[in-house]
């Protein structure tokens, strides 16, 4: 009695697995693209509500600078995003900046901390709510307090 194990695999099995994986990746890519388009449309509306040109949301780094400006955050803090290439420290800094941005953006549109949490965790949805909803831009939190 031999203790041999037989493994059988045909090229059809490999091709079927590759086709299934390709199908899953295609569906995933379409979903990610749809989310990105929805977020861009919402961001366009947020920019126009804040008095900025909507096209500015299409330029990759410049859109963050304008979003910081709308939120009342120094645009120079965008340079901290470059720290994200540093494995641990950069991620912590970027996480802190995202939280700070969500809080200030919600305040700039007269929303509360619950809306800021929504902006942080479900950004595309809450960006569309901000852009298409009844919220009006009230200025940056610093200028709103000065008035």
C-alpha positions as CSV (number, residue, x, y, z in Angstrom):
1,X,0.0,0.0,0.0
2,X,1.5,3.3,-1.0
3,X,1.0,6.6,0.7
4,X,0.8,8.7,-2.4
5,X,-1.4,11.6,-2.9
6,X,-2.6,12.5,-6.4
7,X,-3.4,16.1,-7.4
8,X,-5.2,16.6,-10.6
9,X,-5.7,20.0,-12.2
10,X,-6.5,20.8,-15.7
11,X,-5.9,23.9,-17.7
12,X,-9.7,24.4,-17.9
13,X,-9.8,24.7,-14.1
14,X,-7.1,27.3,-14.1
15,X,-8.8,29.2,-16.9
16,X,-12.2,29.1,-15.1
17,X,-10.6,30.4,-11.9
18,X,-8.8,33.2,-13.8
19,X,-12.1,34.2,-15.5
20,X,-13.9,34.2,-12.1
21,X,-11.2,36.4,-10.6
22,X,-11.3,38.7,-13.6
23,X,-15.1,39.0,-13.2
24,X,-14.9,39.8,-9.6
25,X,-12.2,42.5,-10.2
26,X,-14.2,44.0,-13.0
27,X,-17.3,44.4,-10.8
28,X,-15.2,45.8,-8.0
29,X,-13.6,48.3,-10.4
30,X,-17.0,49.5,-11.6
31,X,-18.2,49.9,-8.0
32,X,-15.1,51.9,-7.0
33,X,-15.4,54.1,-10.2
34,X,-19.1,54.8,-9.5
35,X,-18.2,55.8,-5.9
36,X,-15.5,58.1,-7.2
37,X,-17.8,59.8,-9.7
38,X,-20.5,60.3,-7.0
39,X,-18.0,61.8,-4.7
40,X,-16.7,64.2,-7.4
41,X,-20.2,65.3,-8.3
42,X,-20.9,66.0,-4.6
43,X,-17.6,67.8,-4.2
44,X,-18.4,69.9,-7.2
45,X,-21.6,71.1,-5.5
46,X,-19.9,71.7,-2.2
47,X,-17.3,73.9,-4.0
48,X,-19.9,75.9,-5.8
49,X,-21.9,76.4,-2.6
50,X,-18.8,77.8,-0.9
51,X,-18.2,80.2,-3.8
52,X,-15.4,78.4,-5.5
53,X,-15.4,77.2,-9.1
54,X,-16.6,73.6,-9.3
55,X,-13.9,72.5,-11.7
56,X,-11.3,72.9,-8.9
57,X,-12.4,69.6,-7.4
58,X,-11.1,67.8,-10.4
59,X,-7.4,68.7,-9.9
60,X,-5.9,66.2,-7.4
61,X,-3.8,68.1,-4.9
62,X,-5.4,71.5,-5.6
63,X,-8.8,70.2,-4.6
64,X,-7.5,69.4,-1.1
65,X,-6.0,72.9,-0.8
66,X,-9.3,74.5,-1.8
67,X,-11.2,72.1,0.6
68,X,-8.9,73.2,3.4
69,X,-9.5,76.8,2.5
70,X,-13.3,76.3,2.6
71,X,-13.0,74.6,6.0
72,X,-10.8,77.4,7.4
73,X,-7.7,75.2,7.7
74,X,-4.3,76.5,6.6
75,X,-3.7,75.2,3.1
76,X,-0.1,74.6,4.1
77,X,-1.2,71.6,6.1
78,X,-1.6,69.8,2.8
79,X,2.1,69.3,3.0
80,X,1.4,67.0,5.9
81,X,-0.2,64.7,3.5
82,X,3.3,64.0,2.1
83,X,4.0,62.4,5.4
84,X,1.7,59.6,4.5
85,X,4.6,57.8,2.8
86,X,6.1,57.3,6.3
87,X,4.6,54.0,7.5
88,X,3.2,54.7,10.9
89,X,3.7,58.4,11.8
90,X,2.3,59.6,8.4
91,X,-0.8,57.5,8.7
92,X,-1.5,58.9,12.2
93,X,-1.0,62.5,10.9
94,X,-3.2,61.9,7.9
95,X,-6.0,60.3,10.1
96,X,-5.8,63.4,12.4
97,X,-6.0,65.7,9.4
98,X,-9.0,63.9,8.0
99,X,-10.9,64.1,11.3
100,X,-10.0,67.8,11.6
101,X,-11.1,68.5,8.1
102,X,-14.4,66.7,8.6
103,X,-15.1,68.7,11.8
104,X,-14.3,72.0,10.3
105,X,-16.1,71.4,7.0
106,X,-19.3,70.4,8.9
107,X,-19.0,73.6,11.0
108,X,-18.5,75.7,7.9
109,X,-21.8,74.5,6.6
110,X,-23.6,74.9,10.0
111,X,-23.7,71.2,10.8
112,X,-22.8,69.4,14.0
113,X,-20.4,66.8,15.2
114,X,-22.7,63.9,14.1
115,X,-22.5,65.2,10.5
116,X,-18.7,65.5,10.9
117,X,-18.6,61.8,11.9
118,X,-20.6,61.0,8.8
119,X,-18.2,63.0,6.7
120,X,-15.3,61.0,8.1
121,X,-16.8,57.5,7.8
122,X,-19.1,57.8,4.8
123,X,-17.4,60.6,2.8
124,X,-19.1,60.1,-0.6
125,X,-22.6,60.0,0.9
126,X,-22.2,62.9,3.3
127,X,-20.4,65.0,0.6
128,X,-23.5,64.6,-1.6
129,X,-25.8,65.4,1.3
130,X,-23.8,68.5,1.9
131,X,-23.7,69.5,-1.8
132,X,-27.3,68.7,-2.7
133,X,-29.0,69.3,0.7
134,X,-30.3,72.5,2.2
135,X,-27.0,73.3,4.1
136,X,-25.6,76.7,3.2
137,X,-22.0,77.8,3.5
138,X,-21.6,80.0,6.5
139,X,-18.0,80.7,6.1
140,X,-15.1,79.2,8.0
141,X,-15.6,78.6,11.7
142,X,-13.1,81.4,12.5
143,X,-14.9,84.0,10.3
144,X,-18.4,82.8,11.5
145,X,-17.3,83.5,15.2
146,X,-15.9,86.9,14.3
147,X,-19.2,88.1,12.9
